[in-house]
Amino acid sequence: MHKHPPNLFVPDGCLLGCKRDLHERTMTRRRWIADQWDETSATLTGAQAEHLARVLRARVGQEFDIVAGGVVRRGTVEAIHPNTVLFQLWEAIESAASLPLTCALSIFKFDRYEWAIEKLTELGIATIVPVIARRTEKHLAQAAEARVERWRRIAREAAQQSRRTDVPAIADPVALEKMNLPTQGAWNLLLSEVEEETTLWAALTNNMETRAALSAVHMAIGPVGGWTEPEMQWFARQQWRPVSLGPRILRAETAAIATASILAAWLEEAHLQL
Ligand code: SAH
């Protein structure tokens, strides 16, 4: 680990290549999502605390942004122990909440899947449901359960990095037919590579008036092999609307990120943020 010059603002992190930003930022403060908090104080525990105390060498009095109960507040370090860092909390700071957007994301190769979780988090997704689809590879389906904690960590880090006030929920992996999303006020969009009539864009622009009444949008992305016919029928019975991103076949992670970006623009415009 190398030393960094103090008070140097580097927007994209360390130029020398270390992943963690050790620079003392003058324009933005590093953000932490508290493990415990009350009105006046907050605590980081476990791996987060250890990282801040040992790797980032926090000092008493140092300032950070602390997310406590969905609100970002200015915090100063009050005490540092190997497994706990205690902050005093000060005024609230304005920041961005998540979008009312859930992605049912079929499980695919884990390196790409992790990348998709990170990017969907940056784009403001509220919930990701890892879906075991018929064409999800067997060994991935079996290994998924043991991966969830890692996925949650990735979402948490990406949420902090993109300065969100909340961490997206990553559900336990579920077989498609067992997926049970709250349907009230929700709009369900099935991303389908075989849909030839309705594009995502057409579905959105034809629903400009109804969007203010929506409380949530759900999007479903198929596995590398695509959806099977019985799955398409299941979606139809559950009122999911098939939409296309165009005649090109995208990789699942590209389809997920493209869809989330388009929906984010649409939802932001409608001031539909939670
Ligand atoms: N194996 C299929 C492609 C599956 S792509 C084939 O080669 O035909 C994986 C998932 O990404 C799809 O199930 C769908 O949800 C999404 N996707 C990819 N391209 C898409 C497109 N042009 N329109 C809508 N969804 C798409």
Boltz pocket constraint, residues with backbone or C-beta under 6 A from the ligand:
constraints:
  - pocket:
      binder: B
      contacts: [[A, 190], [A, 191], [A, 192], [A, 193], [A, 194], [A, 220], [A, 221], [A, 222], [A, 223], [A, 224], [A, 225], [A, 226], [A, 227], [A, 243], [A, 244], [A, 245], [A, 246], [A, 247], [A, 248], [A, 249], [A, 250], [A, 251], [A, 252], [A, 255], [A, 256]]
      max_distance: 6.0
